Amino acid sequence: MIILGIESSCDETAAAVVADGREVLSSVVASQIQVHHPYGGVVPELASRKHIEAIVPVVHTALKEADIDKKDIDAVAVTQGPGLVGALLVGFSFAKAYARSLQRPLIGLNHLEGHINSVFLEETSPPKFPFVALLVSGGHTSIYLVQSHTRTELLGQTRDDAAGEAFDKVAKMLALGYPGGAVISDLSRKGNPEKINFPRPYLNKDQFDFSFSGIKTAVNRYLQTHPKTYKAEIPDIVASFQQAVTDVLAYKLIKAARLQNCCHAALVGGVAANPCLRDKVMEQARKYQITCHIPPIEYCGDNAAMIAATGYYHLQSGNRATHLDEDVYSRADYRNILKTSSS
């Protein structure tokens, strides 16, 4: 079964063709980093306009690279939410029209489910169900118990800032540029992660909620109390900040896997590309003999291959196609995820 996937939830316009949920025939991503860089973050109106410009050429390129005709597509899968409403509308509206023109099923999907299923793309030894997944990105930081490709249970989530959002905001405080995660990761290699003892926001170590607003405030406070010296310490500051955040993320993921008696765990989402976090999670997983699965770098950030794969699994599970009168949604409705996933 060949699925065309379309993703436009934030600032990447993406299309991909995936066969049978695993084999990626093509994956094309048009990034808007240079557009939003001067503003230090994503400007929703600009993102929507750029999606309009990119959606048609990106889809055509994905079909060309997959070496298939549009008539070979069995279904169209598209991100329905959560995300920026204007950005989502571009991809979702295009997918509706495209599916209708081909007389193929349309599957509107939760972006977060796509990230969870990204660990199965081109993977010869995928995780076994059930497993625990940590999804960490610019907009989301959550832990799930994954029962199947289409059934998840939320174990915990951030109460305020997502981890990736905290990276971006700290980078903005230090005038390091956008996107903050990549800049901090690179600069941290030059710093001493033990130099500054920023707080570890574990909240309750036996529960799986997160809070990163406090550590962001701690960094800001450090800059205020060291106004004359902090610029020379920036590599140490970001290395210490990164260390604190990744300590909490790695601990919570492995703790959740242990409490759920899962032998497998997964790290997904844009922040899963962070080398420090990847290494720390793998180290903790080995300590407790848990097999950890992390997607290749190209499938950590927003992409359409994970959406196409998730669409395949929903069709295989017998879940209904999306009606043409349905709309996008900006926030994740976890009750709706569980209801849809169980149907």
Buried (B, 14 or more C-beta within 10 A) or exposed (E): EBBBBBBBBBBBBBBBBBBEBBEBBBBBBBBBEEBBEEEBBBBBEBBBBBBBEBBEEBBEBBBEBBEBEBEEBBBBBBBBBBBBBBBBBBBBBBBBEBBEEBEBBBBBBBBBBBBBBBBBBBBEEBBEEBBBBBBBBBBBBBBBBBBEBBBBBBBBBBEBBBBBBBBBBBBBBBEBBBBBBBBBBEBBEEBBBEBBEBEBBBBEEEBBBBBBBBBBEBBBEBBEEBEEEBEEBBBBBBBBBBBBBBBBBBBBBBBBBEBBEBEBBBBBBBBBBBBBBBEBBBEBBEEEEBBBBBBEEBBBBBBBBBBBBBBBBBBEBEBEBBEEEEEBBEEBEBEEBBEBBEE
